[in-house]
Amino acid sequence: MLRSVLFLLCLSAVAQIRQVPDKFFFEEGKVRVLILTGRNNHDWRTTTPYLRRVLEVTGRFDVRVTEEPSGLTAETLRPYDVLVSNYCGPRWGPQAEKAVEEFVKSGKGLVVVHAGSYPFGDTAVLSEKMGRTDIYQLPWAAWGNMVGAVWSDKAPKTGHAQRHAYEVKWQDTQHPIAAGLRPAFLLSDELYHNFRLHPGVHILATAFDAPKIGGNGKDEPLLWTNACGAGRVFHTALGHDLDAMQSPGFTVSYARGVEWAATKAVTLPAQIDLHPKSKDALRVLLVSGGHDHETSLYGAFEGWPDVKVNVDPHPVAFRGDLRKRYDVIVLYDMLQDLPEAQRKNLQDYVESGKGLIVLHHAVVSFQNWPWWWKEVLGGHYFEKATDDHAASTYLHDVEMVATPVGTHPITKGLPQMRVFDETYKNLWHAPGIQPLLVTDEKTSDKELAWISPYEKSRVAVILLGHGREAHESPWFRSLLHKAILWSGSR
């Protein structure tokens, strides 16, 4: 009786384990991609992120990566539409290999990149950094059948001559992957030759293998498609490293090849912009000069489709009518004197209602321009003591806590954060400033960022941003991005 009760309880527990729909973990309407990597004689650690980035930047794909393909099962592959192999290493084992075969044959897609065509055949297993193991495994014939080609060590040996720049020519310009593209494109890459192609492979593009550098004098197939059951396979022999992959020809053919393998159609454009900007992106001028700084600063402004940044240092940063060219000016300079014409241009810009962000040491600029720091900034760093105010101070490399204040759009959604930065103390603050960030750090004033009371323009002052620790912080970058959007009336 007891056994029967326990059995029924176990059945009840199992019945309560519900399948969780995939929609909670994938973006609706996007092609689901799984990149297979983790072993390769090529530098998969740098190329895999690029392969992922290319797909994600299009907005068409939801991409995941596994570095242990040997753990694949039918269930782990079930949610995906297409596999991308950036793998060249040992076999995966019966379970994973069967799962991949059935995945493709069932009508899903497979994309094979560069050395991904090499493994699982008669040739020796390759190791990291172009090494050989001299270990041979039994071939996985189904892989070659899916790819549509295998490598061979027998004459004529599959391989490549020295890496060089060459032209890839489309042979089927009407295929969905190639339709609308230029008839040829240039890149520097290894040019694979002497593949053992299987019957039925549809060649999309070739390149001439020049004898003068060790080629075989033939037009070698490099891009092709193949059918496997109800599934679709796209192969590209291109993509030795980042230099090769960053060729626009590789980028667009790869992305469109993934879409075709997954859906049998191509909707992606003839150019893939890895740094897309929206049509109404804010025009931002970043001004530097007068103070040394790390190059990591400029990376803090990357990756924003709604912001387009132009860098212009002194002594010519404020030439011409700034009102016509920019929506927001971000100052990261530290100068005292401006030619009268440039001072007028800057004042005209600010008084016109355009946005202004004063970042870190820029609060020290224009000490002898009271209108600037009293009215516009609402704050002042005293390089020297005066009758009314002691000299301000600074200290490098301070770990502190920055706490957002209120619900201003610049800090809304930002948590309290540990920051590592330079602190400023004993600044003058105008009555009526609106604090955005505060700290209890003793070597710093309480206010780390504020909104100026200046009424003619949207002015934000952010004292953080000294070095790489700040520039590379996602929190700091989010703060800066929000400040620019607010200052530009977005």
N, C-alpha and C positions, 0 to 999 in steps of 0.2 A: 504493500500500500504506500509506504514511504517513498519507494522508488518511483511509483506512478505520479505522486504529487510533485516530486523534484523534476521529473521529466516534463510535466505540464507547466511548471514554473519556468523552466528553461525555454520551452516553446513560446511562452507568453513574452519573455524578455526579448527573444529574437524578433518576434512579431512587432515589437515596439521600436525596433531600429529602422527608421525611415530613410529612404533614399533622399538626399538633399539635391534639389535641382541645380544644374550647372549654371543657371542664370544668376545665381548669387555670387559666382566667382569669375565670370567672364563678362565682357562688355557686349551688350545686346547688339546684334547685327554685324559684328565684326568677324572676319575670318580668323579662326583659331589655329595658331601655328606653334609647333613644338620643335625647337632647335636641338639637335643631337650633337654633342661635342664632348670635350673632356680628355680625349686622346687624339693626338695628331702629331705627325712629324713637322707640321707647320705651326706657326704661332697662334694657336686657337684662342689663347687668352686675350689677344687684342682683336682678332678678326671676328670672334663670336659677338662681342658687344656691338660691333659695327653692323653685322648682319641683322641684329635685332633692331638697332636704331633706324636703319633704312626702312624697315617694315613699319615700325611704330610711327615714324614721322609722317607717313602718308595718311594716317588716320583710318586705314582700311583693315588693320590687323590687330589682334590681341595675341601677344607673343610670350611664350614661356621657354625656358632653357633647362635641359638636363645634362649634367656632366657624367652621368652613370647610365648610359643606354642599356647596359646589361640588366638593369632592373625593370625594363619595360614589360608590361603585360597588356592583354587585350583591354582590361579595365582602365589602365592609366592612359592608353591611347584613345579610348572611346570618345572623349569630348572634342578631339581635334579634327581639323579638316585637312591638314597637310603637315608633313614632316620635312625639316630642312637638315640635311646631314653635312656637318662640318667636322666629320669624324674620319680618322685614319689610324686604326689601331687593331687590337686583337678582336676576335669574334665575341659576340654578345651572349652566346649560349642558346639552347633550344627554345626556351620559353620566350625570350625577347625576340629572337629571329622569327619565330612562328607568328608572334603578335604583329610584327612589322609587315610580314608577307600578307597576312589576312587583312590588315589595315588597308594596304594599297589595293589589293585585289577587290576589296569590297566597294571600291569607287572613290577612295580618298586619294590624296596627292602626295608625291615625294619629289623633293628637290635635292640634287646632289651638287655640292660645290667643290671645285678644284680637286684636291687630293681625296675627296670623298669617294671617288671612283676607284681608288687603288685597292682598298683592303678586301679581305675575304676571298681572295683568288689563289692562284698558284705561286704568287711571289712572296718573298719573305716579309714578315711583320716589320714595320718601321717604328722607330722609337722617337722620342722627343728630339727636337733640334736637328732634323735631317739625319738621324742616326739609323743604323741597321741592327737588328737583333740576330740575324741569321737563323731565326726560328720560323719554321713553316707549319701552318695549320691546315687541316683539311679544308678545302674550299667550301664556301657557302654559295652554291651555284645560283640560288634564287636571287642573290644580290646582283650578280652580273646580268641576270635576266631582267631584273627591274631597271637597272641603270641603262642597259642596252649596249654595254661594252665591258671588256675586261682588259687588264694589263697582262703583258707577257714579257718574260726575260729572254725568250727565244728570238732569233733574228727574223724580221727587223724588230729590235727591242723597243718596247713602249717606254717613253721618257720625254726628254726635252733637251734642246741645246742650251746655250747660255741665255740667261734672261736678257731681254731687249725690248725696245719699243716697236710695236707692229700694229697693223691695221686689221681689224676684224670686219669682214664683209657679210652682210645678211644675204642669204641665198633664197629664203622664202620671206619676201617682204609683206606678204599678205597674211601670214600667220598672226593670230591675235597678239602674241608677244612682241612681234616686230612691227606690226601695222602702225604707221604714222611716225616711225623712227627714221633717222637718217640712214642712208644705205650702208654706211660704214662708220666705225668709231676707232679711236686711237687709244692705246694704253701701253704701259710697260709691264710685262708679265712673263712668266714661263709659257712657252708655247708647246703644249703636249702633242706628241706625234706617235703614230703607229698603234693607235687603239685597235683592239680586235672588236670591231662593231658587229652587233647582232643584226640579222635580217629584220626589216620592219622599222628600224630607227629612222626618224624623220629629221634630217639635218636642217638646222635653221641658219647657222653662220659658220664661216670658215676663216682661216688665215693662212697666208703663204709661209711655208717653213723654209726660209732662205738657206741654201747650201753654204753660203760664204761664212756663216756662223755655226755650222754644224747641223743644219736642218737637212731634210730629205728631199727638198725641191718640190714638194707637193702642197696642194691646198688641203690643210688638215681640218677635219670637223671638230669644232670646239663647243658649239651650242646645239643641242638637239632635244627632241621630245621622244617619248616612248610610251607605249601602252602596256599595262600589266593588269590582266583581267578587266575589271571595270574602271581601274584607276589610271591616273595620268602621272607621268614622270617628266620632269624638266632637268636637264643636265647642263651645267656650265663648267668647262675646264678652266675658266678664269678665276682669279682671286687668290694669288699666291700670298699676298700680304696686304696691309692697309693701303700702301701706295697703289697697288693694282686695283683693289676694291673701290678706292675713292675716285677712280675714273668714272665720269658720268655714264659712259657706255655700260660698264659693269653694273653700276647702281640701278639704272633703269631696267636693264634686261633681267637682272636678278629679281627685283621687286615684281615686275610684270610676270616673270616666270613662276613665282610663288603664287600669285593670284590665279594664273591660268591653271596650275596644277591643282589648286584647291577648288576652283569653280568652273573650269573650262571656258571662262570668259575673262576679258581684261577691261577694266574700267579706269585704270591708272593712267595719268597723262604721259606724254613723251619726255617729260623732264621731271626728275624728283629733286625738289629743293630741300636740302637737309637743314636749312635755316629759314623756314618760311616766315613771312611777315604778313599780318593782316593788312588789308587795303587802307584801313584807318589807323594804322599804328602811330603812336605818338612819336614825334620827331624830337629827339633828345640830343642836346649838346653836352658832352662831358669835357670839362675844362681842367687841365692839369698844368703844372709848372710851379717853380719856386720851392719845391720840396720833393726830396727823393721818395720813392715808394716802390713796393713790389709789383711785379707785372700781374700778380694774381688779382689785382684790382679789376682788370678789364674782363676777366672771366666772370666776375660777379654780375656783369650786365648781359651775359649770354643766355640764350634759351628762352627769350620772351617774345612770342609772336606779336604781341600788342605794343612793343616798344622797339624803335629803331634808333640806335645810338651812333653818333659821330663824335670822334675824339679830335679836339683842336686845342693844342697847348698855347700858352703865352710864348711870344709877345703879340700874337695876332688873333687871339681867340675871339675878341669882340669887335672885329672889323665888320663894317657893313651893317645893314639893318637886320638885327637878329629876330625881330618880330615876324618877318616874312618866312624865316627858315626853320624856326624851332617853336615847339610847344612847351618844352621844359628845359631848363638849364640846370645841370648838376655840377657844382663847383667842388673840385678836389685840388685846388691850387692854394698857394700861400704867398701872395705878392702884396706889396704895399702901394706901389704907384702904377697908374695907368695913364697912357696918353689921353689928353682931354677928349679927343674924338671917340676913343673906345669907352671912356667913362660915360660919355653922353649916350652912346649906343646901349650900354648896359642899363643905364637909368631909364631910357626910353622903353626898353624891353620890360623891365620890372613894372613900370607905371602903366603899361598897357594891359596888365592883368594876366600875363603869362606866368607859368609855374617856375619855381625856384627851389632847389634842394641844396643846402649847404652841408657838406659832408666832412666830418672829422676836422683836419687841420685848416680847412678853408675858413673856419670861424676866426682864424687869426689874421686873415687878409684885411687890407685897406684900413689900417689903424688910424690913419689921418683923414678918414672920410666919415665924419660923424653921422651924416644922413644914412649911410650904409648900415652901420652897426646899431645905431640907436633906433632907427625907424624900421628898416627892412628886416634885419636879422632878429632884433629883440634880444641880443646878447653880444658880449664882447669879451675877448681874451686880452688882458693887459700884459703886454710884453715887458713893460716897465711900470713901476709904481708911480702913482700921481698923488697930488695933494688929497684927493678924495677916495682913492682906491689902491689897495696893495697890489703888487704884481701877482699875476696868475701863475699857476704851477702845473707841471705835467709829470707823469711817471709811466715808463714803458712796462709792458709785460705784467699786467695786473689781472688776476682772476677775480671776477666779481659776479654778482647776480643782477640782471636787468629785469625789472618788473614793469609790464605794460600798465598804463593808467587809463581808466575809462573805456569807452567803446568807440573811439575815433576810428574811421576807416583804415588808417595806416596801421594801427595795432590790433584791430579787431581780429580775433581768432589766433593771435600769437600767444603762446604760453610764456610764463616766466622762464628765463633762460640763463644758464651759466655762460658767461662770455670771457674772452681773454683778449685784452685790448690795452690801449693807452688811456690813462685817465687825465682829466683836466679839473683843476680846482680853483676856486676863488674867481670865477667869471662874474661879470655884471649881467644881470637879467632884467629886462624891461618889465614894468608892471603889465599884467594882462597876458603874459605868455601862457599857452596851454600845454602843460607837460604831457608827453607821450610815453616816456620811459623814465623810471627813477631807479636809484640804487642806494644802498646803505654803506657802500664802500667809503672808507675814511679818506682815501687819497683823491676822491672825486667829489664834485658837487652832486647834489641830489639829482638834478635833472640831466639825463643822458640824451634826451631828444625832446623837442618842443615845436609847437606851432607858433609862429610869430603873430603878434596882434596887428601887423601891417594889413591894411584893409584893401589895398589896390591889387594885391596879387596873393596867390597861395604859396606861402613860404614855410618850408619845414627845415629845421636844423637838427642834424643827427651827429652827435659827437663820436660815435663808434666808427670803426673802419680803418684802423691803423695798418694792419698787416694781413698776412695770409690766413691766420687763424680766424679772423673776421671775414675776410673776402670769400673764403671757401665754406663758410657756415650757411647751411640752407636757411636757418632762421634769419640771419642777417640779410641774405639775398631776398627773402620774402619781405622783410621790412623795407628794403630799398625799393623793391618792385611796387609795393603798395604805396609808398611815398610818391613815387613817380606818377602812378596812375591818379592818385588824389590831386597832386599838384597840377596835373594836366586836365583836371576836371572830368576824370573818368570814374 
